[in-house]
Amino acid sequence: MKVLSSCNTSKTLNAGNMESLIECQSEADTKKCPLLVPADTEDGLCHSTDGTKKRKKVISQSFTLRRSSTNGNSPGQLDSGAKITLFGQPLSIICGDDDTLPQPVQDLLAILYMKGPSTEGIFRKAANEKARKELKEDLNRGENIDLKSKSVHLLAVVLKDFLRNIPSKLLSADLYEKWMQALEKPSKQEKIEELKVVADKLPRPNLILLKHMLSLLHHISQNAESNRMDSSNLAICIGPNMLSPEMDNTLPLEVQKEMNDKVC
């Protein structure tokens, strides 16, 4: 994560299935566009709601909140009658047929993209445990929640909880050794190229969420002087939630710590 965050995104993520990332919008822009713009439009353009087109730039993903719909579930929204919880499920189960991320996850990403850069200690500071459990339960029940009214730190903790509970983690425990081998390459550029190769082996829903997460973390790290969360600090707080080996809990603590350090 530290390697990827410090590099030009076009060189980092534009390989294989990795589409170019969309230019980030300012908060003023997000008010004009109610939809979360897809990261992989076919023509390389960012389509706005008024029908105009803008050329995409590579660096970060555009996140905006969807307006709630009264005419049924929007793409990526969990069906409350399906009795499928949001947490603890493979992404392939809870994402839409077109690999659309679940609506609550999209909303979490959108709010954190807007408010995270100005929030000191984002992803590091804890939140009220009772509030975390209640929000998690509400999301699992598929309830319509006004996430914008919640504490930013609470939303960050819940997103970490979601990542931590993805079976085999977002970066796939099966690929753990390949991720580690990529870090053994002698030069930074070789590390980047090998990391892209490994990332391309992820299931498509995992790859899409990874792209959004890297964009969000990069965006937050750009304002590290005020939020005190540079790429290194973010990696420490987020890394173990995104990848961990299928380790035996009987391993000595120092060995487990060493493995976590490599992940970060």
Secondary structure as GFF3:
##gff-version 3
##sequence-region A 1 264
A	DSSP	alpha_helix	2	5	.	.	.	ID=ss1
A	DSSP	alpha_helix	9	13	.	.	.	ID=ss2
A	DSSP	alpha_helix	27	32	.	.	.	ID=ss3
A	DSSP	beta_strand	45	47	.	.	.	ID=ss4
A	DSSP	beta_strand	53	55	.	.	.	ID=ss5
A	DSSP	alpha_helix	91	94	.	.	.	ID=ss6
A	DSSP	alpha_helix	103	115	.	.	.	ID=ss7
A	DSSP	three_ten_helix	116	118	.	.	.	ID=ss8
A	DSSP	alpha_helix	129	140	.	.	.	ID=ss9
A	DSSP	three_ten_helix	147	149	.	.	.	ID=ss10
A	DSSP	alpha_helix	152	164	.	.	.	ID=ss11
A	DSSP	three_ten_helix	173	175	.	.	.	ID=ss12
A	DSSP	alpha_helix	176	182	.	.	.	ID=ss13
A	DSSP	alpha_helix	188	199	.	.	.	ID=ss14
A	DSSP	alpha_helix	204	221	.	.	.	ID=ss15
A	DSSP	alpha_helix	224	227	.	.	.	ID=ss16
A	DSSP	alpha_helix	231	242	.	.	.	ID=ss17
A	DSSP	alpha_helix	253	263	.	.	.	ID=ss18
###
